[in-house]
Amino acid sequence: MPKATKTKSKVVTKKELVDSMVKWAAQNKGVELTKKQAEAALKGMLESVREFLHKGHKVQLVPYGSWEVRQRAARKGRNPKTQQVIQIPARKVPVFRVGKRLKEGM
């Protein structure tokens, strides 16, 4: 089976995402959205997702994907400088699972 190759992709900044939101709203919905409004909407959406995850909820945006919090078990690791074995504590981590619509566009 061929090994997946990693391609270097461009990193999109928050500014570029906000500009894209303004452009999309004008072209697809006929709505004149200011950059401040788009930035506030983006920040509000991301903060809402964070708050729901913090409360232990799963956030689903069908068909784009979903966020949830998973519990990582405690494990042993190794300090790369000293090679000393260390205990890594259990922790909760946010996870995004890609939905069908995003998968189809790849």
Protein Blocks (a to p, Z undefined) as FASTA:
>chain_A
ZZddddddddddfklmmmmmmmmmmmmnopacdfklmmmmmmmmmmmmmmmmmnopacdd
dfkbccddddddddddddfklopacdddddddddddddfklmmmZZ
